[in-house]
Amino acid sequence: MKASDGPGVAVIVSTYERTDALEAVLRSVASQTYRRFEVVVADDGSGPGTRELVERWGEELGRPVRHIWQEDRGYRLAAIRNRAVAATEQPYLVFIDGDCLVRPDYIRGHARLAEVGRFVHGSRVRLDPGLSRAAIEGAADVARWSSGRWFGEWLRGRVDRFTSLLRVPLGPLRRVSPRAWRGVKGCNLAMWRSDFLAVDGFDEGFEGWGFEDNDLVVRLIRHGVRRKEGRYAVPVLHLWHEPRPPDPASRERFEQRLRARVIRAERGIGR
């Protein structure tokens, strides 16, 4: 695939008050071999430091980096992602978190996997605190490490898995679980903008940690969009942070909507 082949991609990076990690993420985005992309930072209420960082990295990337901000009124990831999508100009959406580094062929990999009627869920590899700090400070360019180097880090217990970083051409096996929604996480998720809009995007009724991504995927599947496996093709490198349990109210809302078999968001991007 040439740098100009494939769909235009909007990379939507969600963040909240973690400029050190966000800078490392934007640094990894700047190294992409695929060039038909824009970057939109979906900011759930950070202070002015994030805006200043985004403006500086727009100059580094040599292309506009949109900073879409909303007032800090608690965890409202669904709402800020909807606002970010509304600001995009490209037909294919790739969602990552502001603490997930990408390798140089990441966007190219998603462009290769893009297929009409499919969404793509990629895997993640979690780094330990020490390795995360080295990546953030630029002491280790982990996004460019070889598989051999990652195998060594796995043996040392510094990452939770190694095999996700291998490149395996799964072919038809990428379509074997077309209606599977379990295990999908919004930190590495891609879909056509038209499909996202058809189900009215994320449901902004999810205002606590967790399940807004599961809800979106379930509704996509009900609409007829099928899952395509991104494993062994488009991993992200997840920087360490303290674990956070899902919000009970979000879990309850998801279970209610799962039983209701709805397709469109109750409070979506078009509200």
Sequence and secondary structure as in RCSB ss.txt:
>XXXX:A:sequence
MKASDGPGVAVIVSTYERTDALEAVLRSVASQTYRRFEVVVADDGSGPGTRELVERWGEELGRPVRHIWQEDRGY
RLAAIRNRAVAATEQPYLVFIDGDCLVRPDYIRGHARLAEVGRFVHGSRVRLDPGLSRAAIEGAADVARWSSGRW
FGEWLRGRVDRFTSLLRVPLGPLRRVSPRAWRGVKGCNLAMWRSDFLAVDGFDEGFEGWGFEDNDLVVRLIRHGV
RRKEGRYAVPVLHLWHEPRPPDPASRERFEQRLRARVIRAERGIGR
>XXXX:A:secstr
  TT S  EEEEEEESS HHHHHHHHHHHHT S   EEEEEEESS  HHHHHHHHHHHHHHTS EEEEE   SS 
 HHHHHHHHHHT  SSEEEEEETTEEE TTHHHHHHHH  TTEEEE  EEEB HHHHHHHHHTS  GGG  HHHH
HHHHHTTSBS SGGGS    GGGGGS TT  TT  TTEEEEEHHHHHHTTSS TT  SSS HHHHHHHHHHHHT 
EEEE TTTS EEE         HHHHHHHHHHHHHT  S SS TT 
